[in-house]
Amino acid sequence: MAFCFFLSFFGMTITKRYRIWVLTLLVFPIVLWILPADFFDEGGLILCPSRFLFGINCSGCGLTRAVMHMHHFDFKAAWGFNFWSVVFYPFLVYLWFRWLAVALVKSKLPDEEWMNRFHKKSRSN
């Protein structure tokens, strides 16, 4: 939803913002499927503060790599990176479908400008 908030600075209506959000939600999984499953495996960048500062793996270490392998149906490699991916990936898929459903419904709503015109007309009668 932060993406939609960012677009509000450009003067876009809510409907247009949700249409862009729908497009983003549809394109994101496709991009992840186009990327190879090992795209995040050999990255030199350490994002985990626990691993970066103390050299200790936290319970979330390897989750990005595991989710990427789950997305490519490589369950054995995903389990090897982080066993929590078995729980986390289905939750992400559920969130994705939920966000897509909400965005699709809200993208079909009338524009704010139309609603404002409608309310002005109804108030003048």
Secondary structure, DSSP 8 states (H G I E B T S, - for coil): -HHHHHHGGGT--HHHHHHHHHHHHHHHHHHHHHS-TTTTTT------HHHHHH----TTTTHHHHHHHHHTT-HHHHHHH-TTHHHHHHHHHHHHHHHHHHHHHHHTS--HHHHHHHHHHHHH-
